[in-house]
Amino acid sequence: MTPVSATVFTRENCELCDDAIGTLRSVADEEGIDLDLDVVDVDGDPELREEYGERVPYVLLDDRPAFKYEVDPTAARSKLRALGADSD
């Protein structure tokens, strides 16, 4: 099975970001889905800071927008299952 790509745009000291990452990891682990997680701090890049600003966490799954501000575990499970099935 090919890993599901996840990109989480974050900022330093962002509790919602930590929660989003934890939820993605937990759901992927529970579902047996290999998650290729990339965490990007928007403060390290002026263009990203301007694009995302306070709109973090912002989550892409397989390069498509999936979540903003929080990751709902039920929705994450559904999206990860669908993407995991597509990679078989």
N, C-alpha and C positions, 0 to 999 in steps of 0.2 A: 504494500500500500504506500502510495506517495504521501509525504507529509502535507498537511494543510498549512498554508502560509498565513501567518497572522502578524500584522504590524500594529503596534500600539504607540500612538503619539502621546507623549507625557510631558510633564514639567517636574522640576525638583519639588519635593515635599507635597506631592499631590496624593492624598489618601484615596480619592476616587480612582486614580490611576493604578495604585497598588491593588485596590479591590478588583478592578477590571482584569488585571493580569492574573491575579489569584483565581478568579472565576474561570477565566479561559483555561488555565492550566488544570484546574480541578475537573472541569467538565470534560476536557480532552482525555485526561487520565481515566476518569470513570467510564468513558465510552471506548477506550482503547485506541484513540486517534493520536497519531504522531503529529505533534504541533511544532511547526518551525516558527518560533516566536522571535520577532525583532522589535526591540523597545527603542524608540527614538525620542530623545529629549529635544523638544522644539526650541528650547532656549539656546541650544548650541548652533542654530542656523537662523540667521536673520529672515530668510524667506519663509521658513517653516513657522517661525515665531509670528510673522505677520499673517500667514495663512490661517494658523490654528489658534494663536493667542491664548485666550482663556477657554477655548472649546476643547478641552482635554478632560478625560481621555477620549481619543478618537481612534476607532478600531477599524482596520481593513482586514477582511478575510479573503484570501486569494486575490488581493489587490482591488477589492470592491468594498465600498463603505458598508459597514455592518452595524456599528454602535457609536453613539456619541454620549458622553458623560457617564454612562453606566452600562454594564453588561448584564442583561437579564439572563439568569442561568437556563431557563426554559428555552428562550429564543436562541441562546448560544448552543445548547444541545441540538436543537433542530438544524441550525445552520451548519454546525460542524459535522453532523451526521450526513447531511446532504452533500457537503463538499468532500467528505471522506468517501462516500459512495461513488462520487464522480471520479475519484482518483483510482478506483479499482480497475 
